[in-house]
Amino acid sequence: MPKHLHYKMYKPYGVLSQLASNDNNQLKKKFLSEFHTFPDGIMPIGRLDEKSEGLLLLTTDGKLSDTINRSGIEKEYYAQLDGLITDEAIAKLENGVQIGLNGTTYTTNSCNVKHIDEPIHLPAPDSKIRLGRHRPNSWISICITEGKFRQVRKMTAAVGFPTLRLVRVRIADITLDNLTPGQITSTHM
């Protein structure tokens, strides 16, 4: 039985969560293959949208990828929000909010949300992120067990606090640790 390979990466802002593209419309985009020569058969587990950053797992084990994507494993994100989030908005997020999904309305599962101080261990934000110069902002930790398209961003917008910066810091018990943007390391899963 072949041994599978597993990696964790700090996916930088502005990079797509895919190895490459055959789409000519994406020729100017950045892909994961620009950061490492991965073995054949490698695939990202889940995705982070182009404007999100942080922990991305990659594996050659398709069954493991499917299990993690479908089993309700907890994922933790740090979200920098436009405005000073209220306790009321946090309670709404925790109880589930309605977001648009594939042309319909979807109610998110309950989740854990808490206000946090600005994470000092994160690298400086990408210069393309528009962090308002005039309006204050705040940070939350949000732990979800599902992963709909742009879910965290849609959730915070639904309660009136759009996400400015989104960093995934944990999937189950695998954490970002001290990785820097673009850095990749082998890991066990």
Stockholm file with secondary structure:
# STOCKHOLM 1.0

chainA/1-189         MPKHLHYKMYKPYGVLSQLASNDNNQLKKKFLSEFHTFPDGIMPIGRLDEKSEGLLLLTTDGKLSDTINRSGIEKEYYAQLDGLITDEAIAKLENGVQIGLNGTTYTTNSCNVKHIDEPIHLPAPDSKIRLGRHRPNSWISICITEGKFRQVRKMTAAVGFPTLRLVRVRIADITLDNLTPGQITSTHM
#=GR chainA/1-189 SS CCCCCEEEEEECTTBCSSSCCCCGGGTTSBCGGGTCCCCTTCEEESCCCTTCEEEEEEESCHHHHHHHHHTTCCEEEEEEEEBCCCHHHHHHHHHCCEEEETTEEEECCCCEEEEECCCTTSCCCCTTSCCCSSSCEEEEEEEESCCCTTHHHHHHHHTTCCEEEEEEEEETTEECTTCCTTCEEECCC
#=GC SS_cons         CCCCCEEEEEECTTBCSSSCCCCGGGTTSBCGGGTCCCCTTCEEESCCCTTCEEEEEEESCHHHHHHHHHTTCCEEEEEEEEBCCCHHHHHHHHHCCEEEETTEEEECCCCEEEEECCCTTSCCCCTTSCCCSSSCEEEEEEEESCCCTTHHHHHHHHTTCCEEEEEEEEETTEECTTCCTTCEEECCC
//
